[in-house]
């Protein structure tokens, strides 16, 4: 057979199809790739305006939120500064300027500004996030409903936490107390060493530290605002000369008003108010003065010390407390010769020897 005949026979026999070969691989043709690129280009051409609009809307929302947040925070800072200047101008007379010092006013301003700025940032950024989700055509109704249910559940579960937080916010806004103040919170009392939105930390008189939740405080007594009162009651015998007692107290008061450091702690002259009460064997004279906050006990101690020394020098006796019985001479004690009952039980004691025994009675019918 010639070569040409073999070639003709091979060309006339049917060639195997790709489906008939188990190891055949479908290779995309150039036409399929061209069709895919055409479809992608047409999809981009149809939707590019929508995506561009969404991107521009998101960018606009972010820019507006950032600018609004910056403006609000700056406005809050200026408002706090103006409020401080107004308070300083109003407290320039009398004792008003001494109610709150500069450091405490600065701490209070920082706390109020921090709270307001945090709340403003949360509201602005939260609103911007919801608007961005809406720009992507995401249904916000289920999200808002879930957030509402979760908020109610958290509110019921953490109502004490919310109460403490709100009480702390209003406490700071109303300037009820600050760091360094001596307060009586009912559940505890002492010096305020830290003020928080949830817990106030106090140091007691013995050095202990109290953690008081702001929501549990029903009433607060601030002992460091304004002024304190130092009062001393002097009890003397009813037979003392009142004019001499008053003159001695006035002399002590005038001397203490002029000496340092008491002239700085005393915010008003020490006054002798007069008789506070009159009893059968004594009378009470009251002395009082306005002092720097928290220094009333110190002034009272010094005042009692000076009054006692002045009364001793003027031979004026201070009475009160337990009555001391008068001293007796042991030679005139009527009970000195009385022995204890136990000595009679001892036959060798002088009392038993001096005692005459009783004669026993004779039995009936006995001979005399």
RAHUCOR-V852179 format. One record per backbone hydrogen bond with DSSP energy under -0.5 kcal/mol. CO is the residue of the C=O (numbers start at 1). NH is the residue of the N-H. Records with the same first field share a line. If there is no record, write none. Layout:
CO->NH  NH
//
This chain:
2->6
3->7
4->8
5->9
6->10
7->11
8->12
9->13
17->20  21
18->21
20->22
21->24
25->27
26->28
29->33
30->34
31->35
32->36
33->37
34->38
35->39
36->40
37->41
38->42
39->43
40->44
41->45
42->46
43->47
44->48
47->51
48->52
49->53
50->54
51->55
52->56
53->57
54->58
55->59
56->60
57->61
58->62
59->63
60->64
61->65
62->66
63->67
64->68
65->69
66->70
67->71
68->72
69->73
70->74
71->75
72->76
73->77
74->78
75->79
76->80
77->81
78->82
79->83
80->84
81->85
82->86
83->87
84->88
85->89
86->90
87->91
89->92
93->96
95->98
96->99  100
101->105
102->106
103->107
104->108
105->109
106->110
107->111
108->112
109->113
110->114
111->115
112->116
113->117
114->118
115->119
116->120
117->121
118->122
119->123
120->124
121->125
122->126
123->127
124->128
125->129
126->130
127->131
128->132
129->133
130->134
131->135
132->136
133->138
134->137
138->140
140->144
141->145
142->146
143->147
144->148
145->149
146->150
147->151
148->152
149->153
150->154
151->155
152->156
153->157
154->158
156->159
158->162
159->163
160->164
161->165
162->166
163->167
164->168
165->169
166->170
167->171
168->172
169->173
170->174
171->175  176
172->175
178->181
181->183  192
182->223
183->185  190
184->221
185->187
188->185
190->183
191->203
192->180
194->201
197->168
198->214
199->196
200->202  212
201->193  194
202->204  210
203->191
204->207
208->204
210->202  212
211->213
212->200
213->216  217
214->217
216->218
220->222
221->184  223
223->294
225->227
228->291
229->231
230->289
232->234  287
233->235
234->236  285
235->319
236->283
237->240
240->242
241->245
242->246
243->247
244->248
245->249
246->250
247->251
248->252
249->253
250->254
251->255
252->256
253->257
254->258
255->259
259->263
261->264  265
262->266
265->267  292
271->273  288
274->286
277->284
281->238
282->279
283->236
284->276  277
285->234
286->273  274
287->232
288->271
289->230
290->267  268
291->228
292->295
295->299
296->300
297->301
298->302
299->303
300->304
301->305
302->306
303->307
304->308
305->309
306->310
307->311
308->312
309->313
310->314
311->316
312->315
315->317
317->237  319
323->325
329->332
330->333
332->334
333->336
335->338
337->339
340->343
341->344
342->345
343->346
345->347
346->349
349->353
350->354
351->355
363->366
//
